[in-house]
């Protein structure tokens, strides 16, 4: 063979060898290296079914489950497997159009990729689930997945428990891969605060699909499956019976109830009114219901127990008495002559009691809530000669208040607690141009002026009085199931905070005796319970609100605080009812009934009747319809495309002025204006006037 032919033969061999090597490398890449093709091949035969864990259960102090789980279903989609499906049929089943179908598909690809399952529609209503379950084989790439959903058996404690929602892109990004699309996380309440305890860990089942997209068994007998790990449960101090009773009595009222076990700081009950059924924020209608709650001018989503701030009024007087005793500016025998008005600052501070001798000593002044006595006591504290000037004296008084928990966040196991307001000297310097004295803010002595406190702070302050000088940070959770040394979240609630423990017991006893007299002979006799020694303090605080850019004086807020029994305090209660007048009228009976229920586990027949009477009373503020109208005008249109209930809201807004109580009432009235006019400046007053005229017709 010639050299030329031999060379050509070698070249041909090399070409064949090269082609063969290329084929081998490509096969190697396809079968062993390329994740895309491996994933595609696997997905053609195997469905990775995410198993969502049951979140931990929350129990009350008696072992009743007040937050549990039930099962619903999500429709999930793996975009790469969606081929040759009847889009129209699926859209009909889901009640959407093709534009929405395509939008959801794009969202799924962006958020979770083409090869991973993503939630297409969550929490399917039973009727839609049933139809999909029969026809799911017709829609390759779609599957139904079980989803544990929260359920509230008692329809109570909405603000305490909170709610969960799907993790959004921000949460997923911040978690650095821990959360995935479709995971639910605690948004508010205990669900949020104890998310790391309650959430559990998702699992995966690998299931085999046949050529008709039907699941026919486990892949490799479940060899590659991972079991879902349920979240751990919480045991709380809550008494759900007391909680439900408090919620019932706060029906159609704005305000709050807080009940604390003073020896531990455990919260027995916490109510914010107006309330809502927590089951409204779970299940398929949660988005629509959330929109309605947000639109409500009465702000039912707001937890007023920790976010609402009020003048403490006369409920603060026992604390001021202890501060005055500690400063040495008053004694148990200190008294003042009062005929119904305090004139010490050349401007009258009225007192509800005018009978001679109602402030002859500290105990009597507490019993009859003498404004003159406590206005004078405040001035003695901040004008104490040892401080040299009023500003130093005021800062000392503020320091006391902070120790009692006023003006600071207490650290409750709920998110977004408000700190209230105890202004520092810089505020008064700015407002009064550095020219002020103890008369400028003398009404701080009776819990007014710029003092603001949450109902939780008010209750905690009285816990300190009941304990004679200490408190534990208020909290709900007693213990965590299967706790480990790494579970340090409850450690902060075991620390004892000492406040004025050096005050002699006899001084505490004087103040406590005055509070007992409030119920026995003073302003709170309505709270008396046979066989139980209650120590209490009424409060009536002035109430102002800005409406239509004007500061308006409204009906006073009704406040009441108490603890019982005196000999061994087991419960402290603070009640605030907005716009309800004198503290003994509404707040005191509510508190007294709750004390009786908690300590005796029952109510006398006459008290059961009183509960119904209180529950039937509608004390919703008269200004709410006006605020509702303004709110609907300015922000209502924003929700038209956010709640999934656009027609409902559009119809509602077009009616113009509608009282809060008439949300669900179908009225046969013509729209006063088109919706577009609702958001145009200058139209609101016109609409208001038109509707007021209509009301009079």
C-alpha angles and dihedrals in degrees: 000000000000121000089244093055092045092053092048090051091052091050091052091049091051091050092052091046091050093049090048092051091049090052091048092049092048091050089048090051094047096047104034111015112032109086092189096060093039090051091046093050092046093048091054090064106020132056116203103215113197112221110209115211126238109253116234118278120241117220132193124232091275095051097259115146106238094172119034142152136258132178127258131158136246126202108228130189135203101203097206091058096051103107134148096351127155097253092183094056093049092048090051091052092050096040095238136117129242092259090059090044092056093044091055092048091053091047091051092052093048096046102039109009132248098283102045126079115252131187109262097176124358133209097015117208112247095252094052091044091053093052093045093048090058094048106030092109088067091064111062111202094032126097140168117242129190116244125192106224128194119253129186109212094192097042085229145110095042095158092046099046097039122192140267131235138181115283109256126214093270093054091046092050094047091048090060094226099322093110122047134194107286096032116125121222134187110266103181142359124015088334088067101037095049097035092127090056101039102040104078123192127284122238136202133227117196108211130186119238125205125218090275094057093254122142108240106171148314122313111244089351091292094303092142097037122116121205121234113245113218120229120256121260129241128222113206141190090239118125101207092197091057090043093054092046092051092048091051093053091047092057110133092006134110115223142059147271124207124182120186135184097229098204093059107017089239112154113232097184139354123187131178119191133248090041134187137210106265090213087071089073096055131064130031096317097052095107093051092046092048090054091053092049092049091051093053110105089208087069100224090178091062114097098218092185091073104012103036113088124201139170103267091222118186093340085083095059097090088056093049089050090056091048091051091048091049091049090050093232093117135028132200088265096050114122143168136207110246130174095178103291136067112219098173094115100040090255120086121249106193123225123205093219122066103169114117115258097024089126100033091128140359096269093052093044090056093047092053096032095233110199092194092058095050095041087056092044091055091053091049090053098050094036092051104145092225090072097054098220140028095253093059090043091050092051088053090052089048090051089056091049092051090052089054088054099257117134092015134086107252094210101243117178093257126089126248101026114176119230096214118218135284101160120220125225093269090068093054091042090056096043096044099031093246090302110111142112141183091292092058092069100018091134088071082081089068096040098264136099110069095337112123127174137175118240087247091057091048091052092045091052091056089047087061090053092048091049092045096238115348144069142182120228107270111252142157106217119082098180145341123239114251092003118189132197087263090064098091097149093104096046094091090061094059094063115107114223113207120209122178093336089154093068109109115256091239090064091051088047091054091054093043091048089053089053091049089051089055087069099034102045109350141069097310104053090130089072096061117128122192111247096010123094105217123191112201150154128212122216135194114183128189113249126210130173135181110236122169089355092303128112105231129191109230133185112296122267116250115228134177133173129184146155132204151241098016094212095054112008111218101164137030119192133190120187127187121183114180120226092002101119126219115033095234094055101069112348095053097054091047092053094044093051091051091050091052092048094049098045099037099028088224142060131233115247092252090053092051087056090049090053090057091047093052093044091052094052113102108209098162108145116261092229094064096089089056092049089046091055093049092046092050091049095052106033107012095091090057090067096051092096098027106063103051087235101085096145092053093050095042090052090047095049093047089062088067112203114033127162116243091243091059099061095119096033113111107220123191098225132132118244109264092211139353117275092250090064091058093075098042113106112246094028098087096073090047091053091045091053093048092052094046088055090049091053091055093051 
